[in-house]
Structure formats: structure tokens, C-alpha cells
Amino acid sequence: MTAAEPTPPSQPSSSRASPSLPSLKAQLAAARIVVAPGVYDALGALVAERAGFTALYLSGASIAYGRFGRPDIGLVAMTEVADTLALIRERVALPLVVDADTGYGNALNVMRTVRRFERCGASAIQLEDQTSPKRCGHLEGKTLVPAAEMVGKLEAALDARADAETLIVARTDAIAVEGFEAALERGERYVEAGCDVLFVEAPRSRDELAAIGREFGGRVALLANMVEGGKTPILPAGELQALGFALVIFPSALVRAVAHTAGELFDGLARHGTTEAFRNRMFDFAQVNELVGTPEALQTGRRYAGESFETPEG
């Protein structure tokens, strides 16, 4: 994976991805699979950008877990996702794949969602064929809208987007509800409707992942979802690429790691009354300020307050 040049923290990104970066559409057309870690706030996005990723995934599950401490069962509103998206886009220029759940209603709601998310800086918008309220793709008890209804939603999304560079991702949850063959049939209908990326959720084996690649690889960009402890085996990006996938997301790895680390931090603080034993596993004051761009922001503030920049001697 080629690292993108990070955006200086003191210079907020535009509402769209920076023109100096390859678009997500261009990345998916390239030979190498795109690895997109899941984020749910601007700090995580900054850390991922610094690590050299070329795209990010704004995870609905991670927003539910990380911002609200709630389960991923359709509790997060469209406006809450849009607000999160706008805050992340203000800080990073990387392409953003945005989880839009079911589109938050019917085809008319989908159109409004696509327009709102696109204005907030989405590079791709993911829609799924569950009924509302939806639930995490790796939970039991999901139900689906008819395939024809989902086709209509996809057509509405494609018509609503203002820029052909904004990709529409079609997700089907049919494996758990109607079976694997039915999921492939739904996938075929969504490809025929014109989706840019196909996401068949929760395949249960490497064989099913391979069958998805054989069925659709080369016709549409394929997305694989790696959920730690979920229904799909975790495969490395290179192996998924060999199976025909163009994009792999790790939607909630960050929030799971944060929850685990926070538990260890707070357990130690409760026992010992200090964070000293944890210091080698956290940023210190200077490091976190460097990450978020505090020195640059203060320098900019001094300039607008009428104070001159410091200049080196000579």
C-alpha cells in the first residue's frame, strides 16, 4: 500500500477528498486491494492518515459503540452520521466510505441521505437491503426488504448523487436470511442496477468468499468486511485480493481496541491511583498536541492577532 502524503494538521481539508490524492474510484480500479480501517471520529482518522492508509471507512457500528455507547441496531440517526462525517472531512483529505445503513427510510429518504452525505464529503455511500430498524450484519434475526425495493433505492441513490466520482456501495445481508445462492442472486440484481461496489455481507467461509469473487470479480468492485469474532473468517488483504476483492474494511477494529485499552487503563488507575504504569502505552502531552496540530494552530492564531512569525536567525 502506498502511503498518501498527510494533510498538515493546521490546514483543514475541503468538503471533498483532496485532488492531490487518488480518488477512491481510481484506487479501486488499480491492481492493489484498498485497505480501509474503520473510524468514528476525527482523532482516529488523523491517526489512520498518519499510518499511511489511502482510504477510510466511517463505520455505523463504530459510531454507535464509540460515540453513544449503544449497540448497532439502527439507533444512530442520519444527521448524527452526517455530523460525524463533516467533522472527519474537516480534518483529513483521504477518501471516505460512509456506512448509510438502509438509507434511513424509503427511496426518497435515500436520495436525501446521498445528497447530504455527498455535501459533507463522502467519497462512497453504502446502502443495505435490511428492513428498518437494521442491525449489525453479524447479528442474528435480520430481515430484508424485497430485492425490487432495494433496486429502487439504488437507482434513487445513483440519480441523487451530484458527482460520478461518488460511489454507491450495495450491500446485501441475504446470506443469513435467504441463503448463499439467494445472496448471489440479489447481488446480480444490484450490479445490474448500476452499483459501483458490491458488498455481500457475512460469508461464512473462505469458499463462500471465493465464490463471490468468481461470480462478480472483474465486473464490479467487491468489498470484503473483516469483523473480529464475526461470521466471516479473517483473511489478510493479499489473500482477499487474490480472491477478487478490491476493497477490504476493518470497520470496528479501532473501537474494539480503544475499549480494551481503556479498560486496562481505568482498571490500573482505579487500583493504583496513578497512570504511571501505563505511560509507555499512551501519548504524552507533547505527542498528542503534535498529532492534532496545536503548535500550527497557535501560530496561525498569532498571525491573525497581529503578531509576527518567529524567523530563524540569519
Buried (B, 14 or more C-beta within 10 A) or exposed (E): BEEBEBBEBBEBBEEBBBEEBBBBBEBBEEEEBBBBBBBBBBBBBBBBBEEEBBBBBBBBBBBBBBBEEEEBBBBBEBEBBBBBBBBBBBBBBBBBBBBBBBBBBBBEBBBBBBBBBBBBBBBBBBBBBBBBEBBBBBBEEBEBBEBEBBBBBBBBBBEBBEEEBBBBBBBBBBBBBBEBEBBBBBBBBBBEBBBBBBBBBBBBEBEBBBBBBEBBBEEBBBBBBBBEEBBBEEBEBEBBBEBBBBBBBBBBBBBBEBEEEEEEBEEBBEEEEEEEEBEEEEEEEEEEBBBBBBEBEEBBEEEEEEEEEEEEEE
